[in-house]
Structure formats: C-alpha cells, structure tokens
Amino acid sequence: MHLRTLRRSGLAVGLALTATTALGGAATAAAPATAQPGRSTAQPVHYTARQVHGFLVGFYGHHGPSPYDRVHKVTPELRKKAAQTKDYDLLLCAQNTPRDISVGKVTTAQSAGVGWATITTHWKAGPDRKFTAYVGLDARKPMKLYDVQCPRRR
C-alpha cells in the first residue's frame, strides 16, 4: 500500500474514533485473531510493477540517467561496479548516448524482493539494443536501481 494511502486511511480511522468518542460511544480496536505476542503479523510492503515502470521511465528518460540519478537512485554496489567499468557506460550498456530509450513490461518477484524490465536503447545508426534493469521492491526504502544485465559484448 502506498504511504499516502496509509496516511489517508490512518486519518480516516482517527476521525472516526474521535467522532465515536465525541458522541459518547466507546472506541475499541480488535487485534487480529492470529496475533501472538512477539510476532509481527504485518506483511512486507512492496513497490508495484506500475511503480517500478514509472521509476525506470523517469530514471532513464530519453537519453539516459542524469548525474543526480546516477548518484542518488542507484545502489552503492552498482555505483561502484559502474565506476569500475571503463570501456562503456554500464547503466546504459553502451558507449554513447542513445537517440531514445523505452522501458518494457515490468515483472516483479516479491519473494525475491526485485522487479525488472527490458530497457531498449534506440540509435541513429545501427540496431536497437536491449538490456535488463533490476529494481529493489522494498517500499520501506527509496526505490533504486540494483543491477543491470548487459548482453555479452562481442
């Protein structure tokens, strides 16, 4: 569930409890039947495929990630890996700036905590190229690019 939705629903519950109390009623909250002391019944919160798609479209734009996004929207491990890749831009799997970029359908594996999509780079000369971009799904953290899988270089 999105944070904004959680805030709204929390606000609605608070208003309902205030109204009930003001009218002289008793406000009680029932715990889930499966709740046990010391055990959390909360389910993990994950980003959706739609949210991941929006992130990737914003991250890659038309010509590649901005300098800001390369620092703040990439995991430290991937930033390090990209810095060590000297012969091409790891985040684009290319040596040059593409004419345009498109993001394919997103697949999510919540049990693995990762979502991915095929990124297609379009060029003025030469064929389109494809690679896979991976994004973490843990919605308790800011969304970041976790890895890219470039095709094997010939």
Residue pairs with C-beta under 8 A, 6 or more apart in sequence:
1 45
3 139
17 27
20 26
20 27
21 27
32 41
34 41
35 41
44 110
44 138
45 138
45 139
45 140
46 108
46 110
46 113
46 137
46 138
46 139
47 55
47 108
47 115
47 135
47 136
47 137
47 138
47 139
47 143
48 108
49 105
49 106
49 107
49 108
49 115
50 106
51 143
52 106
52 108
52 115
52 117
52 135
52 137
52 143
53 103
53 105
53 106
53 117
55 73
55 135
55 143
56 103
56 106
56 117
56 119
56 133
56 135
57 103
59 65
59 69
59 73
59 145
60 101
60 103
60 119
60 133
61 101
62 100
62 101
63 97
63 98
63 99
63 100
63 101
64 89
64 91
64 92
64 97
64 98
64 101
65 73
65 74
65 91
65 92
70 79
70 82
70 91
71 79
73 142
73 143
73 144
73 145
74 82
74 91
74 144
74 145
75 136
75 144
75 145
75 146
77 146
78 90
78 91
78 145
78 146
78 147
78 148
81 90
82 89
82 90
82 91
87 95
88 94
88 95
88 153
89 95
90 148
90 150
91 145
91 148
92 98
92 121
93 121
93 129
93 131
93 148
93 150
93 151
94 121
94 129
96 123
98 121
98 122
98 123
99 122
99 123
99 124
100 121
100 122
101 119
101 120
101 121
101 122
102 119
102 120
102 122
103 117
103 118
103 119
103 120
103 133
104 117
104 118
104 119
104 120
105 117
105 118
106 115
106 116
106 117
107 115
107 116
107 117
108 114
108 115
108 137
109 115
110 137
113 136
113 137
113 138
114 134
114 135
114 136
114 137
114 146
115 134
115 135
115 136
115 137
116 132
116 133
116 134
116 135
117 132
117 133
118 130
118 131
118 132
119 130
119 131
119 132
119 133
119 148
120 128
120 129
120 130
121 128
121 129
121 130
121 131
122 128
123 129
129 151
130 151
131 148
131 149
131 150
131 151
132 148
132 149
133 145
133 147
133 148
134 145
134 146
134 147
134 148
134 149
135 143
135 144
135 145
135 146
136 143
136 144
136 146
